[in-house]
Amino acid sequence: MSHYAVAVIHKDTQDIDELLAPYDENITVAPYIEYTKQTAIEYVRKNWKNYENKTDSECYDAIAEDYTEEGMTDQDGNLYSTYNPNSKWDWYEKGGRWSGLLKTKDGKKCDEAHIKDLDFSINQDEYNHALRFWDVIVDHAPLEPGEQKADFCTFYNENYLHEYFLNRENYARINSSFSTYAVITPNGVWHSKGNMGWWGCSSETPEESMVWENEFMERFIDHADPDLMITIVDCHI
């Protein structure tokens, strides 16, 4: 399963639980067509292992089995679901793994504050560490005295880093600047760079990720009412 950070931007009078509520995976909604017969066949053939060369009937029967048992099909072969199509989380907590992500202008770390009280400048220590990380992991620079390979631990390989960040400076800037995977604005609308799946796998392309990071501050912070609050939430799905 996956954890990711969400910035809930809200008025003092708004309840963040109410803003998050529509995106609860546990909500049961009225039945709706999740797949038509044809889209079900196409989905299985594209995404299920060893089904690339199966017949239409074999692909359809494989995915329709569970729906049929639950009475969620119709005479046209459409497959219905009551799963909340807006699902983004199954539980969440304030701060969580991102506790202290926000920094006030007087240097305090927090999970919630007014925009006008926050310091969104680049963290110079994190910027310098990110540069050094790129040197060691991507460019294979030798360790300097006092450094250990554990200081630069990562799950990502060089190809991923090049694909998503393009270069050393982008990597350092993005990793030392404020952003979150998703944002809820005061009108309750969910914005995110992609759709989060299991094991930290997200749907965005490298290009979409770069646009999100490059536009984050201007889109969500720079032109926002400074009296609004930001609450950081750790969402799990």
N, C-alpha and C positions, 0 to 999 in steps of 0.2 A: 504494500500500500504506500501512499505518498503523503508527505507533508509539504506545504508551501505557504508562503507569506502573503497575506492580503492586507492592504491598507483600506480601512473603512473611513471615508471622509464624511463627516456628519456635523449637524448642528448640535449645540449643547443639549437641546431638548429632544433629540432623536435617540431612540433605543437601538443600539447596534444589533441586538438579537432580532429585532423586527426587520432590520435591513438585510440580515443574513437569512432569515427564515424562508424566503421563496426558493432558496437554493439547496434546501435540505434533501438529501438522498432518500430519507425515510418517509417522505410524503408520498401518499398513494393518490394518483389522479384518475380522472375518468378515462376509460379505455380509448386509445387512439391508435391509428395505424402506424406501427413502427417500421414495417417493411411491406411493400406490395410483393406479390409473388416474384415478379421479375427482379426487383431490387434485392430481395432475399437471395436469389440465385447468384446474382452478381457479387453480393457481399461475400458469400461463402467461397465462391471460386477465386476471389481476389485475396481473401484474408485467412482462409483455413488451410492448414498444411495438408498437402497431398490431395487437394480437391481441384487443382488446376485443370485436370483432364477428365473430371467426372461429368456425367450427363446432367442436364438441367434437373431432371427428376431426382437424381441422387443428391445433388446439392440442396434442392428444396427440402427433400424429406429429412435431411440431416439437421437442418436448422428448425424445421417446423415441428419436430417431434415433441419438444417441451411445450410449445404453444398449443398443440392439439390436445395434450393431456390436461391442460388448464382451461380448455374451451375458449381459447383466444384466437380463433381463426374464423373466417367466413367462407361462403361458397365460392368466392373468387380467389381464395388462397391468400388473402391479406393476413398478416400476422399482427396482432394487437398487443399492447402493453399498457400497464398502469404505473410504470416507473416514471418518476418525475423527470421530464426531458430537460429541465433546467438544473439538474443535480450538479452541485459543485463540491459538496462536503457531506460526510456522515457524522463528524463531530468536529468541534473546534474549541480553542481556548485563547484568551487574550495573552499575547506575548509568546508563550510556549517556547519553541526552539529559536524564535526571533526576539526573545525578551531583551530589551535594551537597544533595539535597532534604531530608535529615534534618539536624537541628541538635541538638548536645549541649547540656547545661545549662551547659557552660563556653564555649559559643559556637562550637564547631568544626562544620564541615559535613562530612557523611559519607554513605556509602551503606548502612551497616550498623551497628547498635548495639543494646544492650539497651534495652527500653522504659523501664526505671527511670532511664536515663542521658540520656533525650531531653527536649528542650524543645518542647512542642506549643503554646505560646502564639502568639497572632496576631502576625505580623510587621508592626509598625507602619508601617514604610516602604512595604511593599507595600500595606497598607490605604490609606494616604494617596494613593499613586499610583493605586490603583484608583478611589478617589473622584474624583480629578482626571480620570482616563480617562473616566468616565461623564459628567462635566461637559462635556468637550470633544466626545466622539463621539456621545453620546446627546442631551444637552441643548444642544449647539452653542454652548457658551461660547467666547468669544474666547480665543486663546492669550495667556498672560501673558509678560512680558519674560523672555527666556532659554529659553522653550519652543519646540519645533518639532513640527510635525504628526507627524513620524517617531517622536516619543516615545510616540505613542498609536496605533501601527500595529495593525491587527486585520483578520482575515479575515471577521469577522462584522458583519452590518448591524444597524441599530437594532432592527428587528423581532425578530430572533433574540435580542438581548440582553434586550429587554423580556419576550419569551416565556419564556426560560429563567431569568432572574434576578429578574424582576418589578420591582425597584427598585434604586436606587443603593446602599443600605446592604447589601442581600443580595449584590450583586455584589462589593462591597469585602470583606465578611466571608468569602465563599467563596474569593475569590482570594488571601486572605492567611492562610488556615487550612490545616492539613495534611490532605490527603486524596489518594487515588490512584484511578484508574479502576477498579481491581480489587484484590482481596485474596485471598490463599490463607492459610487458617487452619491451625494445626498438625495438624489431622486430615485435611489434604489437600483440603478442600472449596474450590472456587472460588466467589467472590462478586464480582459486578460490577454496575454501574449499568445495563448493557445488553449487547448483543452488538456487538462492534466489527467493522466491515466495512472495505472499501477506502477510501482517501483520507480517513481520519479520520471517516467517517460511522458513527454508532452508533445503535442501535435504540431507546434509551430515550426516553420522552416527557419534556416539561419537568417534569411532576409527579414522575415517577420520579427524574429527576436531582436535583430539589430535596430529595426525601426522602433520597436517598443522601447528599448533602452535609450535610444537617441532622443525620442520625443517625450519621454516620461515626465520630466520636470515641467516642460512647457505645457503639456497637455493637462496635467493634474494638479500642479502646485503653483506655478508662476502666476497664473491668472485666477486662482481660486480666492474666495473671500478669506482674508487672513484670520477672521474670527471663527472660521470653521475648525473643527478638531480632526485629528487623525488618530485612529486607534489601530494598532497592529494586531492582527489575528493570525494564529497558526491553524490553518485548515487541514483536515485529513480526509482523504478519499480512497 
